[in-house]
Amino acid sequence: MNDIEHVVKDLERKAEISREIHIASSKKCKRWINLVLIFTMVLTMVIAFLSLAGPLLIHLDENGKNLFGIIIAIAGLAILFLSVSDRIFGLNEGYASHLQHIKFLTDLIRDCHQFRHVEMKKFSEEKNLMKLDALRTSYSQIHQLLPLNDISDLEFLKIKQSYYIKVAVSRKLDDDHFLDIDEAMKTHKSIEPEKK
């Protein structure tokens, strides 16, 4: 029974770290989506203003007006490229995929937790082994469907470290409900390098 619980706990831990990675990746996608949107809006307003008021504010000769028109046209093409960049780079699609997999991993984590704390005590070892196999299969299927992450090794390690710090502070919070969480997070981060 202990071996099954250990394997399920390890599976749950892996799923939680994967979820943290996809949360970070979804935030990164969302930042890029927002950046492109803001940049597109600002450029559109600037070009609209320049195309309407530019010839009135800037006194140009005929060649200058032609050059100004070409510059505005090129800027318009740049905005067109920005507005379709989602189709080219798949930012919204990547964001939606990360969110979907966060949900899948959350469901798996909930199933593992439910199994370890409730179901495992009720069922026979044979039934527990069947449930363990089902959880492993679910994790494997989710893992095969996961989108590729564009995080570096350093980002991965920081996410993993952040996860373990969060777990350690959560355990302290179970013992001390009035724990200063911000201080506990800072203290834990400053202690980590000294352990090495």
Secondary structure, DSSP 8 states (H G I E B T S, - for coil): -HHHHHHHHHHHHHHHHHHHHHHHHHHHHHHHHHHHHHHHHHHHHHHHHHHHHHHHHS---HHHHHHHHHHHHHHHHHHHHHHTHHHHH-HHHHHHHHHHHHHHHHHHHHHHHHIIIIIHHHS-HHHHHHHHHHHHHHHHHHHHH-------HHHHHHHHHHHHHHHHHHHHHHH-TT--HHHHHHHHHHHHHHH-
